[in-house]
Every structure is written in C-alpha cells, then in structure tokens.
Amino acid sequence: MANKCDALEEELPQKLAELMETYQEFQQATEYCKRRMNLDNPSEEDIQQIREYLATGVANASHDIHAVSTVMTQYLSAQAREVKDLEVDVNSEAVRIRVCQELAAAHDGPDVPAADEFPETPKVEELENDSISFSASDIASVDPTLGFQYS
C-alpha cells in the first residue's frame, strides 16, 4: 500500500502545478478581457471572444480542481487503509501479548526451558516423506484433558 501512497505523493505536486498554471493563464485571460471591455465601444465579436476565454478558463480551472481533489481523495483513502492495516496489526499483537501473559500466569509447572533447550525442529524436506499415524490413545496420553475415551 505504501507504493500507492508514494505514487500519489508524486502525482499531487504535478496536479497542483497544473492548477497553478491554469490559474495564471486565467489571470492573463482576465486582464485581456478587461482591456477589451474598456474600449469605448467593444464589438460583438470582442464580447463573444471574452465569453469564450472566460468559459474556457473556468472549464480548465474546474478540470484541474477536480484532478487535484481526486488525487487528494485517493491519497487520503490509501493512508486510511494503511492506518487500518496498522491498527489490525497492533490489535493482533496486543491479543498475542495478552494470551502469552495469561499462559505465563496460569503456568504452575517448572520454568519454561530456554530456547536452546528445545529439540531442534526438523526441516520441511525431512518431513515430506514421513507418514504420520497416531491413535486417540496417543493424543490422550499426551494431553488427557482432551477427553478421549479409549479402552
């Protein structure tokens, strides 16, 4: 998701620059229109040209404002998704910590052995060809609280 935010962070200045360029062009068109209207007797053609310039300027500005707002909305949505993902990660870790604390508090036996005291875990390749078979008595002998009934 960070890539989406990064791409939008790069796109936003470009869209803002386009909006500023449109604003400057609109200001120039406005100055031109003011000069044409200040003539003693502007012709109908001058008035029509002024209308076209202003309509084009407003349309361009609207387009650029929409483009900037679209990129901003996408950027904020992407950030909100990132925050939501982080919240889920934090909540998940909080649950794991709470479970570990509860297990540690409930542990009545000897201290948990250090990591180097555990047997080495076999590699996946070693386990691929092994077949596993066990019975209910095997499970119950490991953990009698599972409640298997066998004779």
Buried (B, 14 or more C-beta within 10 A) or exposed (E): EEEBBEBBEEBBEEBBEBBEEBBEBBEEBBEEBEEBEEEEEBEEEBEEBBEEBBEEBEEBBEEBBEBBEEBBEBBEEBBEEBEEEEEEEEEEEEEEEEEEEEEEEEEEEEEEEEEEEEEEEEEEEEEEEEEEEEEEEEEBEEEEEEEBEEE
